[in-house]
Amino acid sequence: MKLKIMSAVLLTAVAVSLAGCSAGGAGQAKPAATGSDNSLSSVQKAGTLTVGTEGTYRPFSFHDAGSGPLTGFDVEVAQAVAAKLGVKAKFEETQWDGIFAGLEADRFDVIANQVSITPERTAKYEFSKPYTYSSGVIVVKSDNTSITSFATLAGKTSAQSLTSNWNALATESGANVQAVEGWAQSVALVEQGRVDATVNDKLTYLDYKKQTGAAGLKVAATTKDQSESAFAFKKGSTKLAGAVDKALEELSSDGTLATISDKYFGADVSR
């Protein structure tokens, strides 16, 4: 999953949009009332890193074929991090609307669900170093030569979901927006030549390209600004966040993050 040129207000909105989208279990990481931080030691003692994730957010956290084992980019990164910590990853699938409440209630130690780093969130939660970087892109037919930047989107027809922040970017760029329900419909209209373009997240396009080949399509322009997604922890869990940072650095150095990225996106989105 946001990702983003555009005004400061829009940049903030787009970053949030990328965030994208059952109780019980071990791994409580609640700092003591005295201010001590036992977030890492409690995970080590339990032998598990309990991870909150949606399980319905392809390609980041989903069940293959709808009912298969939980998999996805974020799932595999979390598993690799847990292995570096010497523990096993245990996943608690939770709807996005309640995922931060679950973290605060100690239902899990960390959220792995393409959580975009925003000023509002950093005020409330600890974050690891980013493990996903993305931007906004204009997708057009491969033979389109008239759209080469966001400035040249002016006057062109762009298929957008009206509730998406990408709609705001397309509108601000001067496009004539044709309303659609989502990415699937918008990209189909571009392929059919019924609209000139669609603006969306680069990760969405890379996933589509990985799954279908995206024959006849290309990226015409990319936003200069990027969104960054990371693991989110309960405020005060600095020791666990620090250990995860170290694990992510090692996974980047040894090529593991690049390998997982290529598996799901055909490109390295971890840097």
C-alpha positions as CSV (number, residue, x, y, z in Angstrom):
1,M,0.0,0.0,0.0
2,K,0.4,6.2,-0.1
3,L,2.3,8.2,-1.6
4,K,2.5,12.1,-3.1
5,I,3.9,18.8,-6.9
6,M,0.8,18.8,-4.2
7,S,0.0,21.0,-1.3
8,A,1.2,20.3,2.3
9,V,-2.4,19.4,3.2
10,L,-2.7,16.9,0.4
11,L,0.7,15.4,1.2
12,T,-0.5,14.7,4.7
13,A,-3.8,13.2,3.4
14,V,-2.1,11.0,0.9
15,A,0.3,9.7,3.4
16,V,-2.6,8.6,5.6
17,S,-4.3,7.0,2.7
18,L,-1.6,4.6,2.3
19,A,-2.0,3.2,5.5
20,G,-3.4,1.3,4.7
21,C,-6.3,-0.4,5.2
22,S,-9.6,-11.7,17.0
23,A,-8.4,-11.2,20.5
24,G,-6.1,-13.0,22.8
25,G,-2.5,-14.2,22.6
26,A,0.8,-13.7,24.1
27,G,3.3,-11.0,23.7
28,Q,2.0,-8.2,26.1
29,A,4.5,-5.4,25.9
30,K,3.1,-2.9,28.5
31,P,5.7,-0.7,30.1
32,A,5.4,-0.6,33.8
33,A,3.8,2.3,35.6
34,T,7.3,3.4,36.8
35,G,8.3,4.0,33.3
36,S,10.4,0.9,32.8
37,D,10.3,-0.7,29.3
38,N,9.9,-4.4,29.3
39,S,8.6,-4.6,25.7
40,L,11.6,-6.6,24.4
41,S,12.1,-8.8,27.4
42,S,8.4,-9.8,27.5
43,V,8.6,-10.9,23.8
44,Q,11.8,-12.8,24.5
45,K,10.3,-14.5,27.6
46,A,7.2,-15.5,25.7
47,G,9.2,-16.7,22.7
48,T,6.7,-15.0,20.3
49,L,6.3,-11.7,18.7
50,T,2.5,-11.1,18.5
51,V,1.7,-9.2,15.3
52,G,-1.6,-7.4,14.6
53,T,-2.5,-7.4,10.9
54,E,-5.6,-7.4,8.7
55,G,-5.4,-10.6,6.8
56,T,-7.5,-9.1,4.0
57,Y,-5.1,-6.6,2.6
58,R,-3.5,-8.1,-0.6
59,P,-0.5,-8.2,-1.3
60,F,0.5,-7.2,2.2
61,S,-1.5,-9.5,4.5
62,F,-4.0,-12.0,3.0
63,H,-5.0,-15.6,2.7
64,D,-3.9,-17.2,-0.5
65,A,-7.0,-18.3,-2.5
66,G,-9.1,-16.8,0.2
67,S,-8.8,-19.6,2.7
68,G,-5.1,-20.6,2.6
69,P,-2.4,-19.8,5.1
70,L,-1.8,-16.2,6.0
71,T,0.8,-14.7,3.7
72,G,1.9,-11.4,2.1
73,F,4.7,-8.9,2.0
74,D,4.2,-7.6,5.6
75,V,3.6,-11.1,6.9
76,E,6.9,-12.4,5.5
77,V,8.8,-9.3,6.7
78,A,7.4,-9.7,10.2
79,Q,8.4,-13.4,10.2
80,A,11.9,-12.6,9.1
81,V,12.2,-9.9,11.9
82,A,10.9,-12.4,14.5
83,A,13.5,-14.9,13.4
84,K,16.2,-12.3,13.9
85,L,14.9,-11.7,17.4
86,G,15.1,-15.4,18.1
87,V,11.3,-15.8,18.5
88,K,8.4,-16.9,16.4
89,A,5.8,-14.5,14.8
90,K,2.2,-15.1,15.9
91,F,-0.5,-13.2,14.0
92,E,-3.7,-11.7,15.3
93,E,-6.0,-10.8,12.4
94,T,-7.9,-7.6,13.2
95,Q,-9.9,-5.1,11.2
96,W,-8.1,-1.9,10.4
97,D,-10.6,0.2,12.2
98,G,-9.7,-1.5,15.5
99,I,-6.1,-2.4,15.0
100,F,-4.6,0.6,17.0
101,A,-7.0,0.0,19.8
102,G,-5.8,-3.6,19.9
103,L,-2.2,-2.5,20.1
104,E,-3.1,-0.1,23.0
105,A,-5.0,-2.9,24.8
106,D,-1.9,-5.2,24.5
107,R,-3.5,-7.7,22.2
108,F,-0.3,-7.7,20.2
109,D,3.2,-6.3,20.4
110,V,3.4,-4.7,17.0
111,I,1.3,-3.8,13.9
112,A,2.5,-5.0,10.5
113,N,0.0,-3.7,8.0
114,Q,1.6,-1.0,5.8
115,V,1.2,1.6,8.5
116,S,2.3,5.0,7.1
117,I,4.4,7.2,9.3
118,T,2.6,10.5,9.9
119,P,3.1,13.2,12.5
120,E,-0.2,12.4,14.1
121,R,0.8,8.7,14.6
122,T,4.3,9.4,15.8
123,A,2.9,11.5,18.5
124,K,0.9,8.4,19.8
125,Y,3.1,5.4,18.8
126,E,6.6,4.2,18.4
127,F,7.7,3.3,14.9
128,S,10.5,1.2,13.5
129,K,12.6,2.3,10.6
130,P,10.6,2.2,7.4
131,Y,10.6,-1.1,5.4
132,T,8.4,0.1,2.6
133,Y,8.7,3.2,0.4
134,S,6.2,4.3,-2.2
135,S,5.0,7.2,-4.2
136,G,2.1,8.3,-6.4
137,V,2.1,7.4,-10.1
138,I,0.2,8.3,-13.3
139,V,-0.6,5.1,-15.2
140,V,-1.4,5.5,-18.9
141,K,-1.4,3.3,-22.1
142,S,2.1,2.5,-23.3
143,D,1.6,4.5,-26.5
144,N,0.5,7.6,-24.7
145,T,3.0,10.5,-25.3
146,S,0.9,13.4,-24.2
147,I,1.1,12.8,-20.4
148,T,4.6,13.0,-19.1
149,S,4.1,14.8,-15.8
150,F,1.4,15.8,-13.4
151,A,1.4,19.2,-15.1
152,T,0.4,17.6,-18.4
153,L,-2.4,15.8,-16.7
154,A,-4.4,19.0,-17.0
155,G,-7.4,18.7,-19.3
156,K,-7.0,15.0,-19.6
157,T,-9.6,12.4,-18.3
158,S,-8.4,10.4,-15.2
159,A,-10.4,7.6,-13.7
160,Q,-10.5,8.0,-9.9
161,S,-12.4,6.8,-6.8
162,L,-14.0,9.9,-5.5
163,T,-13.2,9.0,-1.9
164,S,-9.5,8.4,-2.6
165,N,-6.8,10.9,-1.9
166,W,-5.5,10.1,-5.4
167,N,-8.7,11.8,-6.7
168,A,-7.6,15.0,-4.9
169,L,-4.2,14.8,-6.5
170,A,-5.6,14.2,-10.0
171,T,-8.1,17.1,-9.5
172,E,-5.4,19.5,-8.2
173,S,-3.4,18.6,-11.3
174,G,-6.2,19.8,-13.5
175,A,-7.6,16.4,-14.7
176,N,-11.2,15.9,-15.6
177,V,-12.1,13.1,-13.2
178,Q,-14.3,10.1,-14.2
179,A,-15.7,8.5,-11.1
180,V,-15.0,4.8,-10.5
181,E,-15.3,2.4,-7.6
182,G,-11.6,1.5,-7.4
183,W,-8.4,0.4,-9.0
184,A,-9.8,-2.5,-10.9
185,Q,-12.3,-0.4,-12.7
186,S,-9.9,2.6,-13.3
187,V,-7.1,0.5,-14.8
188,A,-9.7,-1.3,-17.0
189,L,-10.8,2.0,-18.4
190,V,-7.3,3.0,-19.2
191,E,-6.6,-0.3,-20.9
192,Q,-9.8,0.1,-23.0
193,G,-8.8,3.7,-24.0
194,R,-11.9,5.1,-22.4
195,V,-9.9,7.4,-20.2
196,D,-6.4,8.9,-20.5
197,A,-5.0,7.9,-17.2
198,T,-5.4,7.0,-13.6
199,V,-3.5,8.2,-10.5
200,N,-2.8,5.7,-7.8
201,D,-0.1,4.2,-5.5
202,K,3.0,2.8,-7.1
203,L,2.7,-0.4,-5.0
204,T,-0.8,-0.9,-6.4
205,Y,0.5,-0.7,-9.9
206,L,3.5,-2.9,-9.2
207,D,1.2,-5.6,-7.6
208,Y,-1.0,-5.4,-10.7
209,K,2.0,-5.7,-13.0
210,K,3.3,-8.7,-11.0
211,Q,0.0,-10.4,-11.2
212,T,-1.0,-9.6,-14.8
213,G,2.0,-8.3,-16.6
214,A,0.3,-4.9,-17.2
215,A,0.8,-5.3,-20.9
216,G,0.1,-2.1,-22.8
217,L,0.5,0.1,-19.7
218,K,3.3,2.3,-18.3
219,V,4.0,4.8,-15.6
220,A,4.0,8.2,-17.1
221,A,5.1,10.2,-14.0
222,T,5.9,9.7,-10.3
223,T,5.5,12.1,-7.4
224,K,8.7,13.4,-5.9
225,D,7.5,12.8,-2.4
226,Q,7.3,9.3,-0.9
227,S,5.3,7.7,1.8
228,E,7.1,5.5,4.4
229,S,5.5,2.5,6.1
230,A,6.9,0.8,9.2
231,F,6.1,-1.4,12.2
232,A,4.0,0.4,14.8
233,F,4.4,-0.2,18.6
234,K,2.8,1.0,21.7
235,K,4.2,4.3,23.0
236,G,7.2,3.6,25.3
237,S,8.1,0.3,23.6
238,T,11.5,1.7,22.6
239,K,13.6,-1.4,23.4
240,L,11.4,-3.6,21.2
241,A,11.4,-1.0,18.4
242,G,15.2,-0.7,18.7
243,A,15.6,-4.4,18.4
244,V,13.3,-4.5,15.3
245,D,15.3,-1.7,13.8
246,K,18.5,-3.7,14.2
247,A,16.8,-6.7,12.6
248,L,15.6,-4.7,9.7
249,E,19.1,-3.3,9.1
250,E,20.4,-6.9,9.0
251,L,17.6,-8.0,6.7
252,S,18.4,-5.1,4.4
253,S,22.1,-5.9,4.3
254,D,21.7,-9.6,3.7
255,G,19.2,-9.0,0.8
256,T,16.2,-10.6,2.5
257,L,14.0,-7.5,2.2
258,A,14.9,-7.1,-1.4
259,T,14.1,-10.8,-2.0
260,I,10.7,-10.5,-0.3
261,S,10.0,-7.3,-2.2
262,D,10.7,-8.9,-5.6
263,K,8.5,-11.8,-4.8
264,Y,5.4,-9.6,-4.3
265,F,6.2,-6.5,-6.5
266,G,8.9,-7.4,-9.0
267,A,11.0,-4.5,-7.5
268,D,12.7,-3.6,-4.3
269,V,10.3,-1.4,-2.4
270,S,12.2,-1.6,0.9
271,R,14.6,1.3,0.1
